[in-house]
Every structure is written in C-alpha cells, then in structure tokens.
Amino acid sequence: MMQNQMDDGGNKSGPWEERFKDGKLSGSGVFSDGKRHGEWAFYFRSGDVKASGRYMDGELNGAWIWYRESGRLLQAGDFENGVQTGLWKRYHSTGELMDVGEYFNGMKTGEWKYYDDGGQLTRTTNHKGRSKR
C-alpha cells in the first residue's frame, strides 16, 4: 500500500510518514478520514522513539509512553478520547520515579506520590479530581 496518500475528499488516508525538515522520520502511523488512527510512533532526529501509542479518530486513546533522548522513560499513562485517565507515572532523567498517581477525566485524583531524583519519597498529596468537562 502506498504511503502519504489523500482520499477522494482530500483527507490524509492510509499509512503515513511525517518528516523533519531535513527529511528524517519524525512520525509514522495511519490516517483514516483525515485523522490519526491506530498505532503511531514519533521519533527524535536520532531515529530513537520519542513516544508511541494509539489514536482513535484523531484523539490519543489507550496506553502511551514517552522517552527522553537518552532512551530513559519520561512518562507513561493512558488516555480515553484524548483525556488523561488511570495510572500515570513520570520519571526523572536519572530513571527514578518522579511522581505516580491517577487521573480521572483529565484531572489528578486521589493520592499522588512525589519522589526526588534519588528515588526517595518527598511528599504525598490528595487530589479531588474535578472534571474538566
């Protein structure tokens, strides 16, 4: 199947590759009716993965993971229709956990734990998680 094609309505359709100005791959996945859909991956100029996850009808959906240029984890969490939901974790550049907690309707909810770059718990907070919608 050919890449970077437009459908009869002028919408991006099928397998797609996005490029930096210098021609290096910056992202790859599939478009459906002009919207990102299914598995996508985004890259640093080095070619290493920057982020990967799924889209549904142009919205982030399901598990996503982001990396630092060093290759270490930056953050990981879930989306539902483009809104953060469920367990999220962020990491220091040292690789140690930075914070962990739950999202509900895009808002932090419940207990969140925060750690220093050595992995020591520094504080715990509670969030009410009011909806943004």
Secondary structure as the mmCIF struct_conf table of DSSP 4:
data_model
#
loop_
_struct_conf.conf_type_id
_struct_conf.id
_struct_conf.beg_label_comp_id
_struct_conf.beg_label_asym_id
_struct_conf.beg_label_seq_id
_struct_conf.end_label_comp_id
_struct_conf.end_label_asym_id
_struct_conf.end_label_seq_id
BEND BEND1 GLN A 3 ASN A 4
STRN STRN1 GLN A 5 MET A 6
TURN_TY1_P TURN_TY1_P1 ASP A 8 GLY A 9
BEND BEND2 GLY A 10 GLY A 10
STRN STRN2 LYS A 12 ARG A 19
TURN_TY1_P TURN_TY1_P2 LYS A 21 ASP A 22
BEND BEND3 GLY A 23 GLY A 23
STRN STRN3 LEU A 25 SER A 32
TURN_TY1_P TURN_TY1_P3 ASP A 33 GLY A 34
STRN STRN4 LYS A 35 TYR A 43
TURN_TY1_P TURN_TY1_P4 ARG A 45 SER A 46
BEND BEND4 GLY A 47 GLY A 47
STRN STRN5 VAL A 49 MET A 56
TURN_TY1_P TURN_TY1_P5 ASP A 57 GLY A 58
STRN STRN6 GLU A 59 TYR A 67
TURN_TY1_P TURN_TY1_P6 GLU A 69 SER A 70
BEND BEND5 GLY A 71 ARG A 72
STRN STRN7 LEU A 73 GLU A 80
TURN_TY1_P TURN_TY1_P7 ASN A 81 GLY A 82
STRN STRN8 VAL A 83 TYR A 91
TURN_TY1_P TURN_TY1_P8 SER A 93 THR A 94
BEND BEND6 GLY A 95 GLU A 96
STRN STRN9 LEU A 97 PHE A 104
TURN_TY1_P TURN_TY1_P9 ASN A 105 GLY A 106
STRN STRN10 MET A 107 TYR A 115
TURN_TY1_P TURN_TY1_P10 ASP A 117 GLY A 118
BEND BEND7 GLY A 119 GLY A 119
STRN STRN11 LEU A 121 LYS A 128
#
